[in-house]
Amino acid sequence: MAYVRKKEKRKGKALTRQTLEQKKYHILLTNLPQESFDGQQVYELYSLRWQIELLFKAWKSVFDLEKVKEMKKERFECHLYGTLIAILATQTFLFQARMYWHQKEDIQISEQKALDLLQSYWHQLLLRSHMAEINLFSLLSLLRKHAKKGRRKGEETASDILTKLEIW
């Protein structure tokens, strides 16, 4: 509840008893069989689902997916495939980097922070095209230093949930 109080204060809103009472409950609708999943499991699965939404939001902002000029169909297809390849390459690298830091030091890397960092790194690399070699270790170190996932006290992260569900 301290988080709710802090958030409401930042917004400049008065925190009422009714608001506090409402924040205690989460209403989730699902078509999963009731006998197969309890409320906590549904909440955890919903948390993972929300991570997917956040990932698509990050892709939209980092890769400028909504900014497409009018062009011929063929050029659009090239643009689309190029963007999808960039997303695939970036996500593949990020997955490996996240696994590396998770196994090495039990550090979790934030998807959004890492994407922002990589976007600026790629731009720097393109500007200095004479640099043929990418120093992956320095990039991993940058991710460790600037893209650590923050976490609220007592709240599980997506990685925690995946580990608990024996998926990670």
C-alpha atoms as one frame of an Amber mdcrd trajectory, in Angstrom:
protein
   0.000   0.000   0.000   2.974   2.310   0.531   3.571   2.189  -3.227  -0.042
   3.262  -3.893   0.248   6.139  -1.432   3.508   7.319  -2.999   2.109   7.058
  -6.529  -1.061   8.994  -5.679   0.969  11.668  -3.873   3.193  12.076  -6.949
   0.065  12.595  -9.073  -1.157  15.196  -6.589  -4.285  13.215  -5.745  -5.786
  12.773  -2.323  -5.889   9.154  -1.206  -9.341   8.196  -0.005 -10.364   5.187
   2.031 -12.364   3.968  -0.986  -9.280   4.142  -3.237  -7.214   2.190  -0.723
  -9.948  -0.445  -0.457 -10.194  -0.769  -4.266  -6.416  -1.191  -4.640  -6.603
  -4.361  -2.528  -8.448  -6.229  -5.282  -7.614  -7.304  -8.819 -10.429  -8.460
 -11.081  -9.191 -10.822 -13.771 -11.359 -12.594 -16.322 -10.159 -15.822 -17.874
 -11.414 -18.760 -19.868  -9.031 -21.160 -18.105 -10.717 -24.114 -16.385 -11.382
 -23.220 -12.739 -10.300 -26.656 -11.527  -6.886 -26.343 -13.221  -5.772 -22.948
 -11.868  -6.234 -21.160  -8.578  -6.485 -17.375  -8.274  -2.775 -16.913  -7.546
  -1.765 -18.884 -10.643  -4.145 -16.856 -12.823  -2.646 -13.660 -11.398   0.886
 -14.893 -12.153  -0.051 -15.869 -15.709  -1.686 -12.477 -16.187   1.528 -10.820
 -14.967   3.463 -12.704 -17.643   0.874 -11.733 -20.257   1.305  -8.106 -19.243
   5.062  -8.431 -19.876   4.255  -9.319 -23.490   2.164  -6.143 -23.816   5.048
  -4.098 -22.403   7.434  -5.741 -24.861   5.264  -4.779 -27.848   4.997  -1.240
 -26.466   8.811  -1.077 -26.190   9.235  -2.351 -29.753   6.814   0.281 -31.017
   8.734   3.083 -29.357  12.314   1.872 -29.927  11.857   0.712 -33.520   9.403
   3.486 -34.520   6.841   0.998 -35.786   4.083   3.589 -36.034   6.202   5.968
 -38.157   5.859   4.650 -41.689   5.700   7.056 -44.608   3.616   6.436 -47.690
   5.586   4.234 -50.074   5.289   1.498 -52.640   4.296  -1.946 -51.418   7.694
  -3.473 -52.226   9.587  -0.789 -50.321   7.238  -1.180 -47.359   7.871  -4.935
 -47.336  11.647  -4.322 -47.305  11.195  -1.824 -44.463   9.001  -4.254 -42.524
  11.365  -7.223 -42.997  14.373  -5.076 -42.066  12.629  -3.938 -38.883  11.625
  -7.499 -38.002  15.215  -8.673 -38.534  16.459  -5.834 -36.286  13.942  -6.834
 -33.600  14.964 -10.499 -33.896  18.692  -9.728 -33.700  18.210  -7.371 -30.769
  15.941  -9.726 -28.842  18.271 -12.673 -29.453  21.213 -10.715 -28.092  19.160
  -9.418 -25.144  17.972 -12.911 -24.265  21.567 -14.165 -24.188  22.702 -11.128
 -22.158  19.846 -11.551 -19.681  20.661 -15.245 -19.250  24.365 -14.432 -18.834
  23.810 -11.922 -16.007  21.084 -14.050 -14.419  23.367 -17.091 -14.222  26.556
 -15.225 -13.410  25.364 -12.780 -10.709  21.594 -13.359 -10.374  20.987  -9.915
 -11.902  17.829  -9.238 -13.866  18.010  -6.890 -16.840  15.088  -4.584 -17.648
  13.763  -5.097 -21.176  12.901  -1.412 -21.698  16.165  -0.070 -20.249  18.170
  -2.571 -22.295  16.328  -1.722 -25.526  16.901   1.996 -24.962  20.580   1.384
 -24.259  21.018  -0.862 -27.291  19.260   1.631 -29.540  21.739   4.336 -28.604
  24.649   1.850 -28.880  23.626   0.783 -32.398  23.384   4.431 -33.467  26.893
   5.105 -32.113  28.184   2.038 -33.920  26.624   3.088 -37.229  28.120   6.574
 -36.932  31.556   5.022 -36.509  31.313   2.505 -39.337  35.118   2.169 -39.471
  34.830   0.161 -36.218  34.490  -3.308 -37.653  34.588  -5.054 -34.294  31.837
  -4.904 -31.710  33.105  -5.288 -28.179  30.402  -7.545 -26.738  31.944  -7.595
 -23.280  31.734  -3.801 -22.996  28.122  -3.984 -24.179  27.366  -6.655 -21.553
  28.991  -4.442 -18.920  26.896  -1.477 -20.030  23.748  -3.567 -19.674  24.803
  -4.683 -16.191  25.517  -1.123 -15.102  22.616   0.777 -16.711  19.826  -1.717
 -17.396  19.331  -3.522 -14.093  15.711  -4.188 -13.347  14.362  -2.279 -10.386
  11.979  -4.161  -8.189   9.459  -3.238  -5.566   9.782  -4.857  -2.187   7.915
  -8.125  -2.025   6.859  -8.104  -5.693   7.830 -10.936  -7.975   9.358 -10.187
 -11.353   8.521 -12.075 -14.538  11.724 -14.101 -14.090  10.668 -15.060 -10.564
   7.309 -16.273 -11.861   8.907 -18.189 -14.746  11.313 -19.840 -12.296   8.473
 -20.755  -9.947   6.487 -22.242 -12.853   9.669 -24.139 -13.863   9.752 -22.472
 -17.293  12.960 -20.422 -16.834
